[in-house]
């Protein structure tokens, strides 16, 4: 049988085919990943919709224990914030009294008596 002559472009064509196949494989994997992400996003969206419905129902029932706890936490946070602001003001006032930048230089070492 006569041997088929290989043209100079055949290795290039073979290489292009290999790259095309690998690109196709990666594209398929990407498509699967996007589909999986879409399903997860759909589940998350349904979860948020359900949570919104529950919140809407609980807004009508403002007397729920959770609402009271949240209001209590908000009041506690406000009290803590006021306290922190007062402490910060106190510390700032105490550190600024008697603060003189010229006193901030290095102090001389005490002289030691040598015998």
N, C-alpha and C positions, 0 to 999 in steps of 0.2 A: 504494500500500500504506500502510496506516496504520502509523504509527510507534508502537513499543511505548514506553509511559511507563516511565521509570526510577523505581523507588521509592527512598526515602531510604536504605534498608538495603542496596541492591545494591552500592554501592561498598565497604561494609563486608564483605559476603559475598565479593566479589572479592579483597579484601585478605586475608581469612581463608584463602581457597583458595590464594593465593600463599604465604602463610606456612606453610600445611600442607604444600605441595609442597616448600618449602625445608627444612622440618623433616624430612620423609620422606627427602630426599636426604642430609642430615647424619646421620640415624639409620642409613641404609644404609652410609655411609662409616665410621661408628663400628663397625658390625657387622663390616665387612670388616677393619678394623684389629684388632678383638678376635680374629677368626679367625686373622689372620696372627700375632698375638702368641701365641695358643694353639699354633699349629704350631711356632713357635720355642721355646716353653717345653717342648713335647714332645721336640723334638730335644735341648734342653739336658738334660732329665731322662734321656733315653737315654744321653747322654754321661756324666752322673754315675753312672748305673747301671753302665756299662761300666768307668768308672774304679774304682768300688767293687769290681767283680769282679777287676780287675787288682791292686788293693791287697791284696785278700783272698788272691789267689794268691801275691803277693810276700811276704806275711806268713809263709806256709808256707816260703818260701825266704829265711830271714833272712840267709843268707850272700851276698846279692846285693851287687854293688859299690855300688849306690845306697844301701843301708842303711848300709854302712860310711862312705860319704861324709857322709851325714846325721848319723851319730853323731859323726864328726870335727868337723863344723860346730857341733854342739851343744856339744862340749867346748871348741872355740875361743871360742864365744860366752860360755861360763861364765868362761873365763880373762880375756877382755876385760872382762866385767862386773866381776870382782873387781879388775882393774887400775884401772878407772874409779872404783870405790868408794874404793880406796886413794888415788888422786890427789885425789879430792874431799875426803877426810879430811885429807890433807896440806895442801892449799890452805886449807881451813877452819881448821886449827890454826895455820898460818903467818899468816893474816890476822887471827886473833883475838888473837895474842900482841902485846902493846904497843898494842892498840887501845883508845884512850881517847876517848870521844865529846866530851870537853871540848877535846881537841886538834883537833877537826874544824872549829872556827870559822875565820873569816877571819884571816889573818896580816897584821900591819901592814906597810905598805910601807917599804922602807929610806929613811932620811932622806938627801936629797941636799944637798950643801953648795952654797949659792949664793954666788957671789962678787960 
